[in-house]
Amino acid sequence: QVQVVESGGGLVQPGGSLRLSCAASGFIFSRYAMSWYRQAPGQERELVASISSTGSDTNYVDSVKGRFTISRDNAKMTVYLQMNSLKPEDTAVYYCKARYREYEYWGQGTQVAVSS
């Protein structure tokens, strides 16, 4: 049974940090590129960061470059998103996605709220 489960969201003040985790099971994790997306209320889902199957390549949307870091541990079948210097505009539901060829799996999302 395929599972992709995000955790680590919560309420944080502007300038604070959070680390999101995405734990996978039921598929060969090391073959899959992993991505974090987010969706704010009334907005479309956007790609935030992605990482290749080996972890050698990463990409970020311009708005998070220098603040967010995506990483993965293939032995633990987990991908992370370290978020620093958080801003109110980072408030959204954050989703994890696994992709390999035609196979694509999404998690249920974790809420991040940045507010004073």
PyMOL commands that set and color helices and strands:
alter all, ss='L'
color gray80, all
select helices_A, chain A and resi 29-31+62-64+88-90
alter helices_A, ss='H'
color red, helices_A
select strands_A, chain A and resi 3-7+10-12+18-25+33-39+46-51+58-60+68-73+78-83+92-100+103-106+110-114
alter strands_A, ss='S'
color yellow, strands_A
deselect
rebuild
show_as cartoon
